[in-house]
Amino acid sequence: MDYLRLLLIDLKIQKQLFINRMVCLAIIFVFLFLSLIFLDIAIILSFINTPYLIIAAWCVFLAHVLVLLISLFVYIRYRSSTPLFCDIEKELKQDIDMMKEFL
């Protein structure tokens, strides 16, 4: 019964963490996307009547790739490294070890 309560508590915690991560990621991606679009338009419009228009467009593309790679690196580096249901697993291992000691 205690394991079931612990499992339910762990499920609630994991659900809240998942929702928080998804909301934060959605907000970040929307604002990043919009800011990059406006920056891209401004850069390309700045070079519209020059021979450097194609170079500017490719530089904008490379900037997008760079921002994507940096974002992926930051996300991978700072994501939570604790596995799901870690608390339940620890409790079960402790109980099994305790039972082995008694036997």
Distance bins in CASP14 RR format, pairs under 12 A and 6 or more apart:
PFRMAT RR
TARGET T0000
AUTHOR 0000-0000-0000
RMODE 2
METHOD distances of the structure
MODEL  1
1 7 0 0 0 0 0 1 0 0 0 0 0
1 8 0 0 0 0 0 1 0 0 0 0 0
2 8 0 0 0 0 0 1 0 0 0 0 0
2 9 0 0 0 0 0 1 0 0 0 0 0
2 87 0 0 0 0 0 1 0 0 0 0 0
2 88 0 0 0 0 0 1 0 0 0 0 0
2 91 0 0 0 0 1 0 0 0 0 0 0
2 92 0 0 0 0 0 1 0 0 0 0 0
2 94 0 0 0 0 0 1 0 0 0 0 0
2 95 0 0 0 0 1 0 0 0 0 0 0
3 9 0 0 0 0 0 1 0 0 0 0 0
3 10 0 0 0 0 0 1 0 0 0 0 0
3 85 0 0 0 0 0 1 0 0 0 0 0
3 87 0 0 0 0 0 1 0 0 0 0 0
3 88 1 0 0 1 0 0 0 0 0 0 0
3 89 0 0 0 0 0 1 0 0 0 0 0
3 90 0 0 0 0 0 1 0 0 0 0 0
3 91 1 0 0 1 0 0 0 0 0 0 0
3 92 1 0 0 1 0 0 0 0 0 0 0
3 94 0 0 0 0 0 1 0 0 0 0 0
3 95 0 0 0 0 1 0 0 0 0 0 0
3 96 0 0 0 0 0 1 0 0 0 0 0
4 10 0 0 0 0 0 1 0 0 0 0 0
4 11 0 0 0 0 0 1 0 0 0 0 0
4 88 0 0 0 0 1 0 0 0 0 0 0
4 91 0 0 0 0 0 1 0 0 0 0 0
5 11 0 0 0 0 0 1 0 0 0 0 0
5 12 0 0 0 0 0 1 0 0 0 0 0
5 87 0 0 0 0 0 1 0 0 0 0 0
5 88 0 0 0 0 0 1 0 0 0 0 0
5 91 0 0 0 0 0 1 0 0 0 0 0
6 12 0 0 0 0 0 1 0 0 0 0 0
6 13 0 0 0 0 0 1 0 0 0 0 0
6 85 0 0 0 0 1 0 0 0 0 0 0
6 86 0 0 0 0 0 1 0 0 0 0 0
6 87 1 0 0 1 0 0 0 0 0 0 0
6 88 1 0 1 0 0 0 0 0 0 0 0
6 89 0 0 0 0 0 1 0 0 0 0 0
6 90 0 0 0 0 1 0 0 0 0 0 0
6 91 1 0 0 1 0 0 0 0 0 0 0
6 92 0 0 0 0 1 0 0 0 0 0 0
6 94 0 0 0 0 0 1 0 0 0 0 0
6 95 0 0 0 0 0 1 0 0 0 0 0
7 13 0 0 0 0 0 1 0 0 0 0 0
7 14 0 0 0 0 0 1 0 0 0 0 0
7 84 0 0 0 0 0 1 0 0 0 0 0
7 85 1 0 0 1 0 0 0 0 0 0 0
7 87 0 0 0 0 1 0 0 0 0 0 0
7 88 1 0 1 0 0 0 0 0 0 0 0
7 89 0 0 0 0 0 1 0 0 0 0 0
7 91 0 0 0 0 1 0 0 0 0 0 0
7 92 0 0 0 0 0 1 0 0 0 0 0
8 14 0 0 0 0 0 1 0 0 0 0 0
8 15 0 0 0 0 0 1 0 0 0 0 0
8 85 0 0 0 0 0 1 0 0 0 0 0
8 87 0 0 0 0 0 1 0 0 0 0 0
8 88 0 0 0 0 0 1 0 0 0 0 0
9 15 0 0 0 0 0 1 0 0 0 0 0
9 16 0 0 0 0 0 1 0 0 0 0 0
9 85 0 0 0 0 0 1 0 0 0 0 0
9 87 0 0 0 0 1 0 0 0 0 0 0
9 88 0 0 0 0 1 0 0 0 0 0 0
9 91 0 0 0 0 0 1 0 0 0 0 0
10 16 0 0 0 0 0 1 0 0 0 0 0
10 17 0 0 0 0 0 1 0 0 0 0 0
10 82 0 0 0 0 0 1 0 0 0 0 0
10 83 0 0 0 0 0 1 0 0 0 0 0
10 84 1 0 0 1 0 0 0 0 0 0 0
10 85 1 0 1 0 0 0 0 0 0 0 0
10 86 0 0 0 0 1 0 0 0 0 0 0
10 87 1 0 1 0 0 0 0 0 0 0 0
10 88 1 0 1 0 0 0 0 0 0 0 0
10 89 0 0 0 0 1 0 0 0 0 0 0
10 90 0 0 0 0 0 1 0 0 0 0 0
10 91 0 0 0 0 1 0 0 0 0 0 0
10 92 0 0 0 0 0 1 0 0 0 0 0
11 17 0 0 0 0 0 1 0 0 0 0 0
11 18 0 0 0 0 0 1 0 0 0 0 0
11 84 0 0 0 0 1 0 0 0 0 0 0
11 85 0 0 0 0 1 0 0 0 0 0 0
11 87 0 0 0 0 0 1 0 0 0 0 0
11 88 0 0 0 0 1 0 0 0 0 0 0
12 18 0 0 0 0 0 1 0 0 0 0 0
12 19 0 0 0 0 0 1 0 0 0 0 0
12 87 0 0 0 0 0 1 0 0 0 0 0
13 19 0 0 0 0 0 1 0 0 0 0 0
13 20 0 0 0 0 0 1 0 0 0 0 0
13 80 0 0 0 0 0 1 0 0 0 0 0
13 82 0 0 0 0 0 1 0 0 0 0 0
13 84 0 0 0 0 1 0 0 0 0 0 0
13 85 0 0 0 0 1 0 0 0 0 0 0
13 86 0 0 0 0 0 1 0 0 0 0 0
13 87 0 0 0 0 1 0 0 0 0 0 0
13 88 0 0 0 0 0 1 0 0 0 0 0
14 20 0 0 0 0 0 1 0 0 0 0 0
14 21 0 0 0 0 0 1 0 0 0 0 0
14 80 0 0 0 0 1 0 0 0 0 0 0
14 82 0 0 0 0 1 0 0 0 0 0 0
14 83 0 0 0 0 0 1 0 0 0 0 0
14 84 1 0 1 0 0 0 0 0 0 0 0
14 85 1 0 0 1 0 0 0 0 0 0 0
14 86 0 0 0 0 1 0 0 0 0 0 0
14 87 0 0 0 0 0 1 0 0 0 0 0
14 88 0 0 0 0 0 1 0 0 0 0 0
15 21 0 0 0 0 0 1 0 0 0 0 0
15 22 0 0 0 0 0 1 0 0 0 0 0
15 84 0 0 0 0 0 1 0 0 0 0 0
16 22 0 0 0 0 0 1 0 0 0 0 0
16 23 0 0 0 0 0 1 0 0 0 0 0
17 23 0 0 0 0 0 1 0 0 0 0 0
17 24 0 0 0 0 0 1 0 0 0 0 0
17 79 0 0 0 0 0 1 0 0 0 0 0
17 80 1 0 0 1 0 0 0 0 0 0 0
17 82 0 0 0 0 1 0 0 0 0 0 0
17 84 0 0 0 0 1 0 0 0 0 0 0
17 86 0 0 0 0 0 1 0 0 0 0 0
18 24 0 0 0 0 0 1 0 0 0 0 0
18 25 0 0 0 0 0 1 0 0 0 0 0
18 79 0 0 0 0 0 1 0 0 0 0 0
18 80 0 0 0 0 0 1 0 0 0 0 0
18 84 0 0 0 0 1 0 0 0 0 0 0
19 25 0 0 0 0 0 1 0 0 0 0 0
19 26 0 0 0 0 0 1 0 0 0 0 0
20 26 0 0 0 0 0 1 0 0 0 0 0
20 27 0 0 0 0 0 1 0 0 0 0 0
20 80 0 0 0 0 0 1 0 0 0 0 0
21 27 0 0 0 0 0 1 0 0 0 0 0
21 28 0 0 0 0 0 1 0 0 0 0 0
21 75 0 0 0 0 1 0 0 0 0 0 0
21 78 0 0 0 0 0 1 0 0 0 0 0
21 79 0 0 0 0 1 0 0 0 0 0 0
21 80 0 0 0 0 1 0 0 0 0 0 0
22 28 0 0 0 0 0 1 0 0 0 0 0
22 29 0 0 0 0 0 1 0 0 0 0 0
23 29 0 0 0 0 0 1 0 0 0 0 0
23 30 0 0 0 0 0 1 0 0 0 0 0
24 30 0 0 0 0 0 1 0 0 0 0 0
24 31 0 0 0 0 0 1 0 0 0 0 0
24 75 0 0 0 0 0 1 0 0 0 0 0
24 78 0 0 0 0 0 1 0 0 0 0 0
24 79 0 0 0 0 0 1 0 0 0 0 0
25 31 0 0 0 0 0 1 0 0 0 0 0
25 32 0 0 0 0 0 1 0 0 0 0 0
25 33 0 0 0 0 0 1 0 0 0 0 0
25 71 0 0 0 0 1 0 0 0 0 0 0
25 72 0 0 0 0 0 1 0 0 0 0 0
25 74 0 0 0 0 0 1 0 0 0 0 0
25 75 1 0 0 1 0 0 0 0 0 0 0
25 78 0 0 0 0 0 1 0 0 0 0 0
25 79 0 0 0 0 0 1 0 0 0 0 0
26 32 0 0 0 0 0 1 0 0 0 0 0
26 33 0 0 0 0 0 1 0 0 0 0 0
27 33 0 0 0 0 0 1 0 0 0 0 0
27 34 0 0 0 0 0 1 0 0 0 0 0
28 34 0 0 0 0 0 1 0 0 0 0 0
28 35 0 0 0 0 0 1 0 0 0 0 0
28 67 0 0 0 0 0 1 0 0 0 0 0
28 71 0 0 0 0 1 0 0 0 0 0 0
28 74 0 0 0 0 1 0 0 0 0 0 0
28 75 0 0 0 0 1 0 0 0 0 0 0
29 35 0 0 0 0 0 1 0 0 0 0 0
29 36 0 0 0 0 0 1 0 0 0 0 0
29 67 0 0 0 0 0 1 0 0 0 0 0
29 68 0 0 0 0 0 1 0 0 0 0 0
29 71 0 0 0 0 1 0 0 0 0 0 0
29 72 0 0 0 0 0 1 0 0 0 0 0
29 75 0 0 0 0 0 1 0 0 0 0 0
30 36 0 0 0 0 0 1 0 0 0 0 0
30 37 0 0 0 0 0 1 0 0 0 0 0
31 37 0 0 0 0 0 1 0 0 0 0 0
31 38 0 0 0 0 0 1 0 0 0 0 0
32 38 0 0 0 0 0 1 0 0 0 0 0
32 39 0 0 0 0 0 1 0 0 0 0 0
32 64 0 0 0 0 0 1 0 0 0 0 0
32 67 1 0 0 1 0 0 0 0 0 0 0
32 68 0 0 0 0 1 0 0 0 0 0 0
32 70 0 0 0 0 0 1 0 0 0 0 0
32 71 1 0 0 1 0 0 0 0 0 0 0
32 74 0 0 0 0 0 1 0 0 0 0 0
32 75 0 0 0 0 0 1 0 0 0 0 0
33 39 0 0 0 0 0 1 0 0 0 0 0
33 40 0 0 0 0 0 1 0 0 0 0 0
33 64 0 0 0 0 1 0 0 0 0 0 0
33 67 0 0 0 0 0 1 0 0 0 0 0
33 68 0 0 0 0 0 1 0 0 0 0 0
33 71 0 0 0 0 0 1 0 0 0 0 0
34 40 0 0 0 0 0 1 0 0 0 0 0
34 41 0 0 0 0 0 1 0 0 0 0 0
35 41 0 0 0 0 0 1 0 0 0 0 0
35 42 0 0 0 0 0 1 0 0 0 0 0
35 63 0 0 0 0 0 1 0 0 0 0 0
35 64 0 0 0 0 0 1 0 0 0 0 0
35 67 0 0 0 0 1 0 0 0 0 0 0
36 42 0 0 0 0 0 1 0 0 0 0 0
36 43 0 0 0 0 0 1 0 0 0 0 0
36 60 0 0 0 0 1 0 0 0 0 0 0
36 61 0 0 0 0 0 1 0 0 0 0 0
36 63 1 0 0 1 0 0 0 0 0 0 0
36 64 1 0 0 1 0 0 0 0 0 0 0
36 65 0 0 0 0 0 1 0 0 0 0 0
36 66 0 0 0 0 0 1 0 0 0 0 0
36 67 1 0 0 1 0 0 0 0 0 0 0
36 68 0 0 0 0 1 0 0 0 0 0 0
36 71 0 0 0 0 0 1 0 0 0 0 0
37 43 0 0 0 0 0 1 0 0 0 0 0
37 44 0 0 0 0 0 1 0 0 0 0 0
37 60 0 0 0 0 0 1 0 0 0 0 0
37 63 0 0 0 0 0 1 0 0 0 0 0
37 64 0 0 0 0 1 0 0 0 0 0 0
37 67 0 0 0 0 0 1 0 0 0 0 0
38 44 0 0 0 0 0 1 0 0 0 0 0
38 45 0 0 0 0 0 1 0 0 0 0 0
38 60 0 0 0 0 0 1 0 0 0 0 0
39 45 0 0 0 0 0 1 0 0 0 0 0
39 46 0 0 0 0 0 1 0 0 0 0 0
39 56 0 0 0 0 0 1 0 0 0 0 0
39 59 0 0 0 0 0 1 0 0 0 0 0
39 60 1 0 0 1 0 0 0 0 0 0 0
39 63 0 0 0 0 1 0 0 0 0 0 0
39 64 0 0 0 0 1 0 0 0 0 0 0
39 67 0 0 0 0 0 1 0 0 0 0 0
40 46 0 0 0 0 0 1 0 0 0 0 0
40 47 0 0 0 0 0 1 0 0 0 0 0
40 56 0 0 0 0 1 0 0 0 0 0 0
40 57 0 0 0 0 1 0 0 0 0 0 0
40 58 0 0 0 0 0 1 0 0 0 0 0
40 59 0 0 0 0 1 0 0 0 0 0 0
40 60 1 0 1 0 0 0 0 0 0 0 0
40 61 0 0 0 0 1 0 0 0 0 0 0
40 62 0 0 0 0 0 1 0 0 0 0 0
40 63 0 0 0 0 1 0 0 0 0 0 0
40 64 1 0 0 1 0 0 0 0 0 0 0
40 67 0 0 0 0 0 1 0 0 0 0 0
41 47 0 0 0 0 0 1 0 0 0 0 0
41 48 0 0 0 0 0 1 0 0 0 0 0
41 56 0 0 0 0 0 1 0 0 0 0 0
41 57 0 0 0 0 0 1 0 0 0 0 0
41 60 0 0 0 0 1 0 0 0 0 0 0
42 48 0 0 0 0 0 1 0 0 0 0 0
42 56 0 0 0 0 0 1 0 0 0 0 0
42 60 0 0 0 0 1 0 0 0 0 0 0
43 50 0 0 0 0 0 1 0 0 0 0 0
43 52 0 0 0 0 0 1 0 0 0 0 0
43 53 0 0 0 0 0 1 0 0 0 0 0
43 55 0 0 0 0 0 1 0 0 0 0 0
43 56 1 0 1 0 0 0 0 0 0 0 0
43 57 0 0 0 0 1 0 0 0 0 0 0
43 58 0 0 0 0 0 1 0 0 0 0 0
43 59 1 0 0 1 0 0 0 0 0 0 0
43 60 1 0 1 0 0 0 0 0 0 0 0
43 61 0 0 0 0 0 1 0 0 0 0 0
43 62 0 0 0 0 0 1 0 0 0 0 0
43 63 0 0 0 0 1 0 0 0 0 0 0
43 64 0 0 0 0 0 1 0 0 0 0 0
44 50 0 0 0 0 0 1 0 0 0 0 0
44 52 0 0 0 0 0 1 0 0 0 0 0
44 53 1 0 0 1 0 0 0 0 0 0 0
44 54 0 0 0 0 0 1 0 0 0 0 0
44 55 0 0 0 0 0 1 0 0 0 0 0
44 56 1 0 1 0 0 0 0 0 0 0 0
44 57 1 0 1 0 0 0 0 0 0 0 0
44 58 0 0 0 0 0 1 0 0 0 0 0
44 59 0 0 0 0 1 0 0 0 0 0 0
44 60 1 0 0 1 0 0 0 0 0 0 0
44 61 0 0 0 0 0 1 0 0 0 0 0
44 63 0 0 0 0 0 1 0 0 0 0 0
45 53 0 0 0 0 1 0 0 0 0 0 0
45 56 0 0 0 0 1 0 0 0 0 0 0
45 57 0 0 0 0 0 1 0 0 0 0 0
45 60 0 0 0 0 0 1 0 0 0 0 0
46 52 0 0 0 0 1 0 0 0 0 0 0
46 53 0 0 0 0 1 0 0 0 0 0 0
46 56 1 0 0 1 0 0 0 0 0 0 0
46 57 0 0 0 0 0 1 0 0 0 0 0
46 59 0 0 0 0 0 1 0 0 0 0 0
46 60 0 0 0 0 0 1 0 0 0 0 0
47 53 1 0 1 0 0 0 0 0 0 0 0
47 54 0 0 0 0 1 0 0 0 0 0 0
47 55 1 0 0 1 0 0 0 0 0 0 0
47 56 1 0 1 0 0 0 0 0 0 0 0
47 57 0 0 0 0 1 0 0 0 0 0 0
47 58 0 0 0 0 0 1 0 0 0 0 0
47 59 0 0 0 0 1 0 0 0 0 0 0
47 60 0 0 0 0 1 0 0 0 0 0 0
48 54 0 0 0 0 0 1 0 0 0 0 0
48 56 0 0 0 0 1 0 0 0 0 0 0
48 57 0 0 0 0 0 1 0 0 0 0 0
49 56 0 0 0 0 0 1 0 0 0 0 0
50 56 0 0 0 0 1 0 0 0 0 0 0
50 57 0 0 0 0 0 1 0 0 0 0 0
52 58 0 0 0 0 0 1 0 0 0 0 0
52 59 0 0 0 0 1 0 0 0 0 0 0
52 60 0 0 0 0 0 1 0 0 0 0 0
53 59 0 0 0 0 0 1 0 0 0 0 0
53 60 0 0 0 0 0 1 0 0 0 0 0
54 60 0 0 0 0 0 1 0 0 0 0 0
54 61 0 0 0 0 0 1 0 0 0 0 0
55 61 0 0 0 0 0 1 0 0 0 0 0
55 62 0 0 0 0 0 1 0 0 0 0 0
56 62 0 0 0 0 0 1 0 0 0 0 0
56 63 0 0 0 0 0 1 0 0 0 0 0
57 63 0 0 0 0 0 1 0 0 0 0 0
57 64 0 0 0 0 0 1 0 0 0 0 0
58 64 0 0 0 0 0 1 0 0 0 0 0
58 65 0 0 0 0 0 1 0 0 0 0 0
59 65 0 0 0 0 0 1 0 0 0 0 0
59 66 0 0 0 0 0 1 0 0 0 0 0
60 66 0 0 0 0 0 1 0 0 0 0 0
60 67 0 0 0 0 0 1 0 0 0 0 0
61 67 0 0 0 0 0 1 0 0 0 0 0
61 68 0 0 0 0 0 1 0 0 0 0 0
62 68 0 0 0 0 0 1 0 0 0 0 0
62 69 0 0 0 0 0 1 0 0 0 0 0
63 69 0 0 0 0 0 1 0 0 0 0 0
63 70 0 0 0 0 0 1 0 0 0 0 0
64 70 0 0 0 0 0 1 0 0 0 0 0
64 71 0 0 0 0 0 1 0 0 0 0 0
65 71 0 0 0 0 0 1 0 0 0 0 0
65 72 0 0 0 0 0 1 0 0 0 0 0
66 72 0 0 0 0 0 1 0 0 0 0 0
66 73 0 0 0 0 0 1 0 0 0 0 0
67 73 0 0 0 0 0 1 0 0 0 0 0
67 74 0 0 0 0 0 1 0 0 0 0 0
68 74 0 0 0 0 0 1 0 0 0 0 0
68 75 0 0 0 0 0 1 0 0 0 0 0
69 75 0 0 0 0 0 1 0 0 0 0 0
69 76 0 0 0 0 0 1 0 0 0 0 0
70 76 0 0 0 0 0 1 0 0 0 0 0
70 77 0 0 0 0 0 1 0 0 0 0 0
71 77 0 0 0 0 0 1 0 0 0 0 0
71 78 0 0 0 0 0 1 0 0 0 0 0
72 78 0 0 0 0 0 1 0 0 0 0 0
72 79 0 0 0 0 0 1 0 0 0 0 0
73 79 0 0 0 0 0 1 0 0 0 0 0
80 86 0 0 0 0 0 1 0 0 0 0 0
82 89 0 0 0 0 0 1 0 0 0 0 0
82 90 0 0 0 0 0 1 0 0 0 0 0
83 89 1 0 0 1 0 0 0 0 0 0 0
83 90 0 0 0 0 0 1 0 0 0 0 0
85 91 0 0 0 0 1 0 0 0 0 0 0
85 92 0 0 0 0 1 0 0 0 0 0 0
86 92 0 0 0 0 0 1 0 0 0 0 0
86 93 0 0 0 0 0 1 0 0 0 0 0
87 93 0 0 0 0 0 1 0 0 0 0 0
87 94 0 0 0 0 0 1 0 0 0 0 0
88 94 0 0 0 0 0 1 0 0 0 0 0
88 95 0 0 0 0 0 1 0 0 0 0 0
89 95 0 0 0 0 0 1 0 0 0 0 0
89 96 0 0 0 0 0 1 0 0 0 0 0
90 96 0 0 0 0 0 1 0 0 0 0 0
90 97 0 0 0 0 0 1 0 0 0 0 0
91 97 0 0 0 0 0 1 0 0 0 0 0
91 98 0 0 0 0 0 1 0 0 0 0 0
92 98 0 0 0 0 0 1 0 0 0 0 0
92 99 0 0 0 0 0 1 0 0 0 0 0
93 99 0 0 0 0 0 1 0 0 0 0 0
93 100 0 0 0 0 0 1 0 0 0 0 0
94 100 0 0 0 0 0 1 0 0 0 0 0
94 101 0 0 0 0 0 1 0 0 0 0 0
95 101 0 0 0 0 0 1 0 0 0 0 0
95 102 0 0 0 0 0 1 0 0 0 0 0
96 102 0 0 0 0 0 1 0 0 0 0 0
96 103 0 0 0 0 0 1 0 0 0 0 0
97 103 0 0 0 0 0 1 0 0 0 0 0
END
